[in-house]
Amino acid sequence: YDHESAADRSIESAKVLAKASPGTFDRMLETFHRGVSLYVAARRCRHKQGTKQWRKYKQHAIKIRKEIHKWKKHGIPNVVYYCIFLDAEHAALAGKHDQADKYYKESIQFVAKSGYLHHAALFNELYSDYLLRERGDRDEAKYRLEEAIRYYKELLVGRLRAKGGVESPGLALLLEGLSVQQ
């Protein structure tokens, strides 16, 4: 996934989307995902020679993080884990590794317990990216990537079962190839 392109689109579309759908749940989720892409793009661009793009991404990411924290402060319960994960990305960008680890793990635990498998997978995937790129911790990064894959597989199987398609021979072959229990 190209987080830098997503971050650029995020900056361009922010005002249009806010006017088009003010106060909707979809806007909250969309704003969160824009924040995630902006933070990841900022982390990845920070070390590139001669680029100041990371500052632009960081500035917009911080703005989104503050907006989501305001939502939480006003009692919107759906954004609690958004705040935790964006706090992890914020700490990672600031080089506060112990704090980043704490928030990444807390956000993963929160979404996994809440049944948000798509975010459990995404958070593990991005935590793996951080561990590998910023910390050089290959073993923990590999474990987190394996966890991301496991959650993505659970999500896939759950969706296929909900549609009643698990009995198909082709699906059984696919699941066997993914080492997923039916």
KEKE-3310 file (N, C-alpha, C; in steps of 0.2 Angstrom, whole numbers, plus 5000, padded with zeros to 4 digits):
npx = (5004:5003:5007:5011:5005:4992:4992:4995:4983:4974:4977:4973:4959:4953:4945:4935:4928:4924:4915:4905:4900:4897:4898:4895:4896:4904:4913:4920:4927:4934:4942:4950:4957:4964:4972:4980:4987:4994:5002:5010:5016:5023:5032:5039:5045:5053:5067:5072:5083:5085:5071:5056:5044:5039:5037:5025:5016:5017:5012:4998:4994:4995:4985:4974:4974:4972:4959:4952:4954:4947:4934:4933:4935:4922:4914:4912:4911:4916:4928:4938:4949:4954:4961:4971:4978:4983:4990:5000:5007:5010:5019:5029:5033:5039:5050:5049:5051:5047:5035:5028:5028:5020:5007:5004:5003:4992:4982:4980:4977:4964:4956:4956:4950:4937:4933:4936:4942:4948:4955:4963:4971:4977:4983:4993:5000:5005:5012:5022:5029:5034:5042:5052:5057:5060:5065:5073:5070:5068:5063:5052:5045:5042:5034:5023:5019:5015:5004:4996:4993:4986:4974:4969:4966:4956:4946:4943:4939:4928:4919:4917:4910:4899:4893:4889:4898:4907:4907:4911:4921:4932:4934:4938:4950:4957:4957:4964:4977:4980:4982:4971:4959:4944)
npy = (4994:5011:5023:5036:5041:5040:5049:5061:5062:5063:5075:5084:5081:5083:5095:5095:5083:5084:5095:5088:5078:5081:5076:5063:5045:5038:5048:5049:5037:5038:5049:5045:5035:5043:5049:5039:5035:5047:5048:5036:5039:5050:5044:5036:5044:5053:5049:5051:5058:5075:5078:5087:5084:5075:5084:5091:5080:5076:5087:5088:5076:5077:5087:5080:5070:5077:5082:5070:5066:5076:5072:5061:5066:5073:5062:5052:5036:5027:5031:5029:5019:5023:5035:5029:5021:5031:5039:5030:5030:5043:5044:5035:5042:5053:5046:5040:5027:5017:5021:5021:5007:5003:5009:5004:4990:4991:4996:4986:4975:4981:4982:4969:4962:4968:4963:4969:4964:4968:4980:4975:4967:4977:4985:4977:4974:4987:4990:4980:4985:4997:4991:4985:4994:5006:5001:4990:4977:4962:4949:4952:4960:4950:4942:4950:4953:4940:4939:4949:4943:4932:4938:4944:4932:4926:4936:4935:4922:4922:4931:4924:4913:4919:4922:4910:4903:4893:4880:4878:4869:4876:4886:4878:4873:4885:4890:4879:4881:4893:4888:4888:4884:4876)
npz = (5000:4996:5006:5005:4993:4997:5008:5002:4994:5004:5010:5000:4999:5011:5015:5006:5009:5022:5021:5013:5020:5034:5052:5051:5054:5044:5040:5052:5052:5040:5042:5052:5045:5036:5044:5049:5037:5034:5045:5044:5031:5035:5044:5035:5026:5033:5034:5022:5010:5008:5007:5012:5014:5024:5035:5031:5030:5043:5050:5045:5050:5064:5066:5063:5072:5084:5081:5082:5095:5101:5098:5106:5118:5119:5121:5112:5109:5099:5095:5103:5102:5090:5094:5103:5094:5085:5094:5096:5083:5083:5094:5089:5078:5084:5090:5102:5108:5118:5123:5111:5108:5119:5116:5103:5106:5115:5107:5098:5106:5111:5099:5095:5106:5104:5093:5080:5068:5055:5059:5069:5061:5052:5062:5067:5056:5053:5065:5064:5052:5058:5068:5061:5052:5060:5073:5070:5074:5069:5073:5082:5073:5063:5070:5072:5059:5055:5064:5059:5046:5051:5057:5045:5038:5046:5045:5031:5030:5039:5033:5021:5026:5031:5020:5015:5007:5010:5007:4994:4982:4977:4986:4997:4993:4991:5005:5011:5005:5011:5024:5033:5045:5042)
capx = (5000:5007:5004:5013:5000:4986:4993:4994:4976:4971:4977:4969:4952:4950:4940:4929:4925:4921:4909:4901:4897:4898:4895:4893:4901:4909:4918:4925:4932:4938:4947:4955:4961:4968:4977:4985:4991:4998:5008:5015:5020:5028:5038:5043:5048:5057:5074:5074:5088:5082:5064:5053:5037:5037:5034:5019:5012:5017:5008:4992:4993:4994:4979:4969:4975:4969:4952:4949:4955:4941:4928:4934:4933:4915:4910:4910:4915:4919:4935:4943:4954:4957:4966:4976:4983:4986:4995:5006:5010:5013:5025:5034:5036:5044:5056:5048:5049:5044:5028:5025:5026:5014:5001:5003:5000:4986:4977:4979:4973:4958:4952:4955:4945:4931:4931:4937:4948:4951:4959:4968:4976:4980:4987:4998:5004:5009:5017:5027:5032:5038:5047:5057:5060:5063:5068:5077:5068:5066:5059:5045:5041:5040:5028:5017:5016:5011:4998:4992:4990:4981:4968:4966:4963:4950:4942:4941:4935:4921:4915:4915:4905:4893:4889:4887:4902:4913:4906:4913:4927:4937:4936:4941:4957:4960:4958:4970:4983:4981:4983:4966:4955:4937)
capy = (5000:5017:5028:5043:5044:5041:5055:5067:5062:5064:5082:5087:5079:5084:5100:5093:5077:5087:5098:5084:5073:5083:5073:5056:5040:5037:5053:5048:5032:5041:5054:5040:5031:5048:5050:5033:5036:5053:5046:5031:5042:5054:5040:5033:5050:5056:5048:5052:5064:5081:5079:5090:5081:5072:5089:5092:5074:5076:5093:5086:5070:5080:5090:5074:5067:5082:5082:5064:5067:5081:5068:5056:5071:5074:5056:5048:5030:5023:5033:5027:5015:5028:5039:5025:5020:5037:5040:5025:5032:5049:5042:5032:5047:5057:5042:5038:5020:5013:5024:5019:5000:5002:5011:4999:4984:4993:4997:4979:4972:4984:4980:4961:4960:4971:4960:4973:4960:4972:4984:4971:4965:4983:4988:4972:4975:4994:4989:4976:4990:5001:4987:4983:5000:5010:4997:4984:4971:4957:4944:4954:4962:4944:4939:4955:4952:4934:4940:4952:4938:4927:4941:4944:4926:4925:4940:4932:4916:4924:4934:4919:4909:4923:4922:4903:4900:4889:4873:4877:4866:4881:4889:4874:4873:4892:4890:4874:4884:4898:4885:4890:4879:4878)
capz = (5000:4995:5011:5003:4989:5001:5012:4997:4992:5011:5011:4995:4999:5018:5016:5002:5012:5028:5019:5010:5025:5041:5057:5050:5056:5039:5041:5057:5050:5034:5045:5055:5040:5033:5049:5048:5031:5035:5050:5041:5026:5038:5047:5030:5022:5038:5033:5015:5010:5004:5007:5018:5013:5030:5039:5028:5032:5051:5052:5044:5054:5071:5066:5063:5079:5089:5080:5085:5103:5103:5098:5112:5124:5119:5123:5106:5111:5094:5093:5108:5099:5085:5098:5105:5088:5083:5099:5095:5077:5085:5098:5084:5074:5089:5092:5109:5106:5123:5122:5104:5109:5123:5113:5098:5109:5118:5102:5095:5111:5111:5093:5095:5110:5102:5087:5074:5065:5050:5062:5072:5056:5050:5067:5068:5050:5054:5070:5061:5048:5063:5072:5056:5049:5065:5078:5068:5078:5064:5076:5084:5067:5059:5074:5071:5052:5056:5067:5054:5041:5054:5057:5038:5036:5050:5042:5025:5032:5042:5027:5016:5029:5032:5013:5014:5002:5013:5005:4987:4982:4975:4992:5001:4990:4993:5012:5012:5003:5016:5030:5037:5047:5040)
cpx = (5004:5004:5006:5008:4994:4986:4992:4986:4972:4971:4973:4961:4949:4945:4934:4925:4921:4915:4903:4897:4899:4895:4893:4898:4906:4914:4923:4930:4937:4943:4952:4960:4966:4974:4982:4990:4996:5004:5013:5019:5025:5034:5042:5047:5054:5065:5076:5078:5084:5075:5061:5046:5035:5034:5027:5014:5011:5012:5000:4989:4991:4987:4973:4968:4971:4961:4949:4949:4949:4935:4928:4932:4926:4911:4908:4914:4918:4926:4940:4950:4958:4963:4972:4981:4986:4991:5001:5010:5013:5020:5031:5037:5041:5050:5055:5046:5046:5036:5024:5023:5020:5008:4999:5000:4993:4981:4975:4975:4965:4953:4951:4950:4938:4929:4932:4943:4951:4956:4965:4973:4980:4985:4994:5003:5008:5014:5023:5032:5037:5043:5053:5061:5064:5067:5073:5076:5064:5061:5052:5041:5038:5033:5022:5014:5012:5004:4993:4989:4985:4974:4965:4963:4956:4945:4939:4937:4928:4917:4913:4909:4899:4889:4887:4892:4907:4913:4909:4920:4933:4939:4940:4949:4961:4962:4964:4976:4985:4983:4978:4961:4948:4932)
cpy = (5006:5022:5035:5045:5045:5047:5061:5067:5065:5072:5086:5086:5081:5089:5098:5088:5080:5091:5094:5079:5075:5078:5066:5051:5038:5042:5052:5043:5034:5045:5050:5037:5037:5049:5045:5034:5042:5051:5041:5034:5047:5050:5038:5038:5053:5055:5049:5058:5069:5082:5083:5088:5079:5078:5091:5086:5074:5082:5091:5080:5072:5083:5085:5071:5071:5082:5076:5064:5071:5077:5064:5060:5072:5068:5052:5041:5026:5025:5032:5024:5019:5032:5035:5023:5026:5040:5036:5028:5039:5048:5039:5037:5052:5053:5040:5031:5016:5015:5021:5011:4999:5004:5006:4993:4985:4993:4990:4975:4974:4981:4972:4959:4962:4968:4964:4970:4964:4977:4981:4969:4971:4985:4984:4973:4982:4993:4985:4981:4994:4997:4986:4989:5005:5007:4992:4978:4966:4952:4946:4957:4956:4942:4944:4954:4945:4935:4944:4947:4934:4931:4942:4938:4925:4930:4938:4926:4917:4927:4929:4915:4913:4923:4915:4900:4895:4882:4872:4874:4870:4884:4885:4873:4879:4892:4885:4877:4890:4895:4887:4885:4881:4877)
cpz = (5000:5000:5009:4998:4992:5005:5008:4995:4999:5012:5006:4996:5006:5018:5012:5006:5019:5027:5016:5015:5032:5046:5056:5052:5051:5039:5046:5055:5044:5037:5048:5050:5036:5038:5049:5043:5031:5040:5047:5035:5029:5041:5041:5026:5027:5036:5026:5014:5005:5003:5013:5018:5020:5035:5037:5031:5040:5053:5051:5049:5061:5071:5066:5070:5084:5088:5083:5092:5105:5103:5104:5118:5125:5120:5117:5107:5105:5092:5098:5106:5093:5089:5100:5100:5086:5088:5098:5089:5079:5089:5093:5080:5078:5091:5099:5109:5112:5123:5116:5105:5113:5120:5107:5101:5112:5113:5099:5100:5111:5105:5093:5099:5108:5096:5080:5071:5059:5053:5066:5067:5054:5055:5068:5062:5051:5059:5068:5057:5053:5066:5067:5054:5055:5071:5076:5071:5073:5067:5078:5078:5063:5063:5072:5064:5052:5059:5063:5049:5045:5055:5050:5036:5040:5047:5036:5026:5035:5037:5023:5020:5030:5025:5011:5009:5004:5010:4998:4987:4981:4982:4997:4999:4992:5001:5014:5010:5008:5023:5035:5039:5045:5046)
residu = (TYR:ASP:HIS:GLU:SER:ALA:ALA:ASP:ARG:SER:ILE:GLU:SER:ALA:LYS:VAL:LEU:ALA:LYS:ALA:SER:PRO:GLY:THR:PHE:ASP:ARG:MET:LEU:GLU:THR:PHE:HIS:ARG:GLY:VAL:SER:LEU:TYR:VAL:ALA:ALA:ARG:ARG:CYS:ARG:HIS:LYS:GLN:GLY:THR:LYS:GLN:TRP:ARG:LYS:TYR:LYS:GLN:HIS:ALA:ILE:LYS:ILE:ARG:LYS:GLU:ILE:HIS:LYS:TRP:LYS:LYS:HIS:GLY:ILE:PRO:ASN:VAL:VAL:TYR:TYR:CYS:ILE:PHE:LEU:ASP:ALA:GLU:HIS:ALA:ALA:LEU:ALA:GLY:LYS:HIS:ASP:GLN:ALA:ASP:LYS:TYR:TYR:LYS:GLU:SER:ILE:GLN:PHE:VAL:ALA:LYS:SER:GLY:TYR:LEU:HIS:HIS:ALA:ALA:LEU:PHE:ASN:GLU:LEU:TYR:SER:ASP:TYR:LEU:LEU:ARG:GLU:ARG:GLY:ASP:ARG:ASP:GLU:ALA:LYS:TYR:ARG:LEU:GLU:GLU:ALA:ILE:ARG:TYR:TYR:LYS:GLU:LEU:LEU:VAL:GLY:ARG:LEU:ARG:ALA:LYS:GLY:GLY:VAL:GLU:SER:PRO:GLY:LEU:ALA:LEU:LEU:LEU:GLU:GLY:LEU:SER:VAL:GLN:GLN)
# end
